[in-house]
Amino acid sequence: MQYGIYELILYFFLYSFLGWCAEIAYAAVRHKKFMNRGFLNGPLCPVYGFGMVLILIFFGPDLDSFLFRAIGCGVVAVVLEFFTGALMEKMFHCKWWDYSGYKSSLGGYVCLPFSCLWGIGAAVCLTFLQPWLERLISFLPLWAERTAALSLTALCLLDLISVSGALLKVQKISRIDGFAAGMQKVSNKVGGAITRGIVKRMTRAFPNLSKEGANSLFTARTKKEKSSVFAEGCGFYKLVWLFFIGAFLGDIVETIFCRITMGYWMSRSSVVYGPFSVVWGLGVVVLTLMLHRYRDKSDRYIFIFGTVVGGAYEYICSVFTEIVFGTVFWDYSKIPFNLGGRINLLYCFFWGVVSVVWIRNLYPPLSRVIEKIPKKLGICLSWILVVFMTFDMLISSMALVRYSARYLDESPRTAVGQLLDEKFPDERMERIYPKAIIRAVSGNSQPAPAQTEN
């Protein structure tokens, strides 16, 4: 089922509220008192809303089994909770939750028991609650749906601004006194009942914010001198270079794989200019972000993690390209143990193997080589690469949209559409994307099944 933007906004707020209720109930049982565990002041936990919206967008009729739904929802929960926790730690220099006490945790951001719980809970909502919510929202007139969605969004943004402003004040004071002392100073000295209330609530609801460990972590980061090494650690510039290296190597690997298995050479590029597979490039970035700090883990651990995350990532990419471009770039329907033709168990295992090889053998030497690039030159080249890939992906997206439109006999309505038809006719698009399947609005598709990802 396809959802409109206003429907998704309403589902975001509904599930954010339900998630907030679940957090309140959990805190009440554990701490024996009421505690607003949300990041915002209002009764919302946005991470739950974002998670369910992603599930609604990407998990459609492919997941007709409750078991598959629970697994898929659990994987989304792992990825979303990991990156949310890492992003918030990066922004505020402190962990807002910590699962380090669990043996199966990854960086303290996620752990197996809670991920399983989220997966089962989301699957229950998707199976039993979502149909009821769909019927409820269907009774709303379009004007009421839009008004509610826009009003709630405006209130949420105001709430977010107030909370972020209070925390930024904490950070400013903490640069001298440390994070824990900064929380106390803001609470005591900064004017404004709203700001004081936010800080006090945060301190009570998230004990990690005032721990000495968080304080030492924050002061260590703020006192760190600016490095003269280009792309040190795993920051933006390092990831830009890893993206291009992964995209290029992925395209080469797929091209050779097709030559060995099919007997002929074939383009496996995701873009119209250059031998780059965007799926592989982004996959390398995702795996590096999630695993580079855990290279000391066992190969089995990295393999399992890469298998799960790689499979989820490939599934999401498949749904995204079909929704946005009306085109399917790979189809595993003829391979056993597939899920909707989007992923299959064999290639999920391949992602696991790639994860081990990447983290163990390829990432360390490539990282050292990148860091040897002169800093000024590296920054300049990085932005050139970013601009080039942005342009390449934009042109490729527009060309794909026109490619799908021509299949539906839609004439170009603008001069840009005419230019795209002239520069990227069907013959050229078929050379670049030889295994693409164009999905028509009626549900029919151009028969050109593929068996490797692009």
Secondary structure, DSSP 8 states (H G I E B T S, - for coil): ----HHHHHHHHHHHHHHHHHHHHHHHHHHHSS----SSSSSS--HHHHHHHHHHHHH-STT--SHHHHHHHHHHHHHHHHHHHHHHHHHHHSS-SS--TTSTT-BTTTB-HHHHHHHHHHHHHIIIIIHHHHHHHHHTS-HHHHHHHHHHHHHHHHHHHHHHHHHHHHHHHHHHHH-HHHHHHHHHHHS--HHHHHHHHHHHHH-GGGGSHHHHHHHHHHHH-----STT-TTSHHHHHHHHHHHHHHHHHHHHHHHHHHHSS-----SSSSSS--HHHHHHHHHHHHHHGGGTTS-HHHHHHHHHHHHHHHHHHHHHHHHHHHSEES---TTSSSEETTTEEHHHHHHHHHHHHHIIIIIHHHHHHHHHTS-HHHHHHHHHHHHHHHHHHHHHHHHHHHHHHHHHTT----SHHHHHHHHHS-HHHHHHHSTT-EEB-TTS-B-S----S--
